[in-house]
Amino acid sequence: MPRGTSEVSEPMYFVLTALRAGPLHGHAISKAIKELSRGRVQPSVGTLYGILERLNERGVITVDREETVNGRNRRYFRITSDGQALVEAEARRMQEAAALVLRPSGA
């Protein structure tokens, strides 16, 4: 289990969130993470592929298809129903945690 939460690290959260829009290949996932996090989360290529491997092993993403572009293999990943449930649960957890800080004093 990653440090920080009981379920997913921040980069994992953004990978799952990016894949909610549909299957993406590694470079597109990286670009989506940068956009979704407003540039705050930018995993290196090695880190990103490690995350994709771990999420695939957990069954929360899966390989959608592979193709060859300009002589290079491109693997597309998609989120599974378990991945969708996981990212939604993590979003609720973060929302509840934020509410503790953002609610008015004395509430």
C-alpha positions as CSV (number, residue, x, y, z in Angstrom):
1,M,0.0,0.0,0.0
2,P,1.3,3.4,-0.8
3,R,2.2,5.9,1.9
4,G,-0.2,8.8,2.4
5,T,-3.6,7.1,2.2
6,S,-5.0,3.7,2.7
7,E,-5.8,3.2,-0.9
8,V,-3.9,5.3,-3.5
9,S,-1.0,7.8,-3.7
10,E,-1.6,11.2,-5.3
11,P,0.0,10.3,-8.7
12,M,-2.2,7.1,-8.7
13,Y,-5.3,9.1,-8.0
14,F,-4.5,11.4,-11.0
15,V,-3.8,8.4,-13.3
16,L,-7.2,6.9,-12.4
17,T,-8.9,10.3,-12.8
18,A,-7.3,10.7,-16.2
19,L,-8.5,7.3,-17.4
20,R,-12.1,8.1,-16.5
21,A,-12.3,10.0,-19.8
22,G,-11.4,6.9,-21.8
23,P,-8.4,4.7,-22.8
24,L,-5.1,6.6,-23.0
25,H,-1.5,5.7,-23.7
26,G,1.3,6.6,-21.4
27,H,2.3,10.0,-22.9
28,A,-1.4,11.1,-23.0
29,I,-1.8,10.0,-19.3
30,S,1.2,12.0,-18.4
31,K,-0.1,15.1,-20.2
32,A,-3.6,14.6,-18.6
33,I,-2.1,14.3,-15.1
34,K,-0.2,17.6,-15.6
35,E,-3.4,19.3,-16.7
36,L,-5.6,17.9,-14.0
37,S,-3.1,18.7,-11.2
38,R,-2.4,22.2,-12.8
39,G,1.3,21.2,-13.1
40,R,1.7,20.1,-9.5
41,V,2.0,16.4,-10.2
42,Q,4.4,15.4,-13.0
43,P,5.7,11.8,-12.5
44,S,8.8,10.8,-14.5
45,V,8.4,8.3,-17.3
46,G,9.8,5.5,-15.1
47,T,7.5,6.4,-12.2
48,L,4.5,6.6,-14.4
49,Y,5.1,3.2,-15.9
50,G,5.7,1.8,-12.4
51,I,2.3,3.2,-11.3
52,L,0.6,1.8,-14.4
53,E,2.1,-1.6,-13.7
54,R,1.0,-1.6,-10.0
55,L,-2.5,-0.4,-10.9
56,N,-2.8,-3.1,-13.5
57,E,-1.7,-5.7,-11.0
58,R,-4.4,-4.5,-8.6
59,G,-7.0,-4.9,-11.3
60,V,-8.1,-1.2,-11.2
61,I,-6.8,-0.6,-14.8
62,T,-6.3,-2.9,-17.7
63,V,-4.6,-2.8,-21.1
64,D,-7.3,-1.8,-23.6
65,R,-5.2,-2.3,-26.7
66,E,-1.8,-2.0,-28.2
67,E,-0.7,-0.5,-31.5
68,T,2.5,0.4,-33.3
69,V,3.0,4.1,-34.2
70,N,6.2,5.1,-36.1
71,G,7.8,1.7,-35.2
72,R,7.1,2.0,-31.5
73,N,4.6,0.1,-29.5
74,R,1.9,2.1,-27.8
75,R,-0.1,0.5,-25.0
76,Y,-3.5,2.0,-24.1
77,F,-4.9,1.6,-20.6
78,R,-8.5,1.9,-19.4
79,I,-10.0,2.1,-15.9
80,T,-12.0,-0.9,-14.7
81,S,-15.2,-0.8,-12.6
82,D,-13.0,-1.6,-9.5
83,G,-10.8,1.4,-10.5
84,Q,-13.8,3.6,-10.9
85,A,-15.1,2.6,-7.5
86,L,-11.6,3.2,-5.9
87,V,-11.1,6.7,-7.4
88,E,-14.7,7.7,-6.3
89,A,-14.1,6.4,-2.8
90,E,-10.8,8.3,-2.6
91,A,-12.5,11.5,-3.8
92,R,-15.1,11.1,-1.1
93,R,-12.4,10.5,1.5
94,M,-10.5,13.6,0.5
95,Q,-13.8,15.6,0.5
96,E,-14.6,14.5,4.0
97,A,-11.1,15.3,5.2
98,A,-11.2,18.7,3.6
99,A,-14.6,19.4,5.2
100,L,-13.0,19.1,8.6
101,V,-10.7,22.0,7.9
102,L,-13.0,24.1,5.7
103,R,-16.1,24.1,7.8
104,P,-16.8,27.2,10.0
105,S,-15.3,27.2,13.5
106,G,-17.6,25.9,16.2
107,A,-19.7,23.9,13.7
